[in-house]
Structure formats: C-alpha cells, structure tokens
C-alpha cells in the first residue's frame, strides 16, 4: 500500500469515528484550528501511530490533508532523522493550534540535530504559532536533553526576557513553560537564574510578563 493510500485509510477510520462532543471539548480547551476537526482523542491517535512509527512517507502524506488529526498523526509518525531544516520551516508555517505545535516539538523537532539553532531562528518570528514553536521547543529540549550543557539553556534566558511582553496567549504560555523547564533542570545555577528572571518579569508593566514571572516564580520557588 502506498503512503497516500495508507494515509487515506487511517483518516477514513477516524472520520467514521468522528465525535462532535469531543470536538466541542477540544474547542473549550483552546484547540481552534482552521482545519477540519474529527474529535479523535490523543489516546486513539497514539495507538494508531504506534503501528506506523518512523514512517516519513506516511507522515508527509498525512500532512497534506487539511485535517487537524492528520497533522497530529503526521507528527507522531514522522522520522526526525529524515527531517531537514527546510521541511521544519515549511511545517511551522502551517501550525494553527497549540497541540499540533507541541506534539511536533516533542516527537519530531527535539530529536533533530538542528533543534537548538531553530529555537533562535524562530523566536523572533511574528506569527503566533511560529513564535510559540520556538519556546515550546526550548521547553521540550530543556526537559528531554539531560546531557546538554546547562549553559545552553542559560543562554536562552535572554530570549525569554525579550519575548515575555508578547501578550498573545499561546506565546506567553510557551514562554512561561520554557522558563519553568529551564529552572527545573538538575542545576542550581539554572534554578537561580530562572528565579532571578521570573522575579524581574514581575516588575514589568506588561500583564504578560508579570503573569509569566509570577507563575514561574511560584512553581520554581518550591524546588
């Protein structure tokens, strides 16, 4: 079976199971893509993807469908070793929901050898979900790359400081996530630096920066 045929088959299964109640629940949870939504749960999508792991041709075929679940399945089935920087750049321009963004960072981008460079490249971008991707990826790398030098993440703190005034919901939440994850690394230096930045953010005029600072400080101060 070709990748295109397999993608069509998987999406036909999901369409047959389409659940308006689940769609409504996802909308309440802030998942509001412009693409069609079928209401499939992450449990269902992970179970389906488990049978097709690291199938890059399938992932690319799925990505061509303007269906929310197709994009998530693409992230779950993609092969990071076959991802290029150019392909990553193309995908993020299509992100229009936080869950597709985050699942792609967690399952694909963090395992590429260009992930750290893309954090810096994408952080200044203006579109909300492209900028979110930079900080969701930063958070994911801080959590998952245990052997990465702590200095790598300390060097990201100025990006957080520069972006903390962005009032857009999905940006500020990702910036907050990144700050908290850097502070949670097994490093007293990272914790102290994250706390210092969080405290500084609480003194700013912007509501976004103050919220990020208060929330991060409250969590990190308990460590």
Secondary structure, DSSP 8 states (H G I E B T S, - for coil): --HHHHHHHHHHHHHHT--HHHHHHHHHTT---SSB-----HHHHHHHHHTTTT-HHHHHHHHTS-BHHHHHHHHHH--GGG--HHHHHHHHTT--SHHHHHHHHHHTGGGSTTHHHHHHHHHT--SHHHHHHHHHHHHHHHHH-TTS-HHHHHTTHHHHHHHTT---HHHHHHHHHHHHHHHTSS-HHHHHHHHHHHHHHTTSSSHHHHHHHHHHHHHHTT-
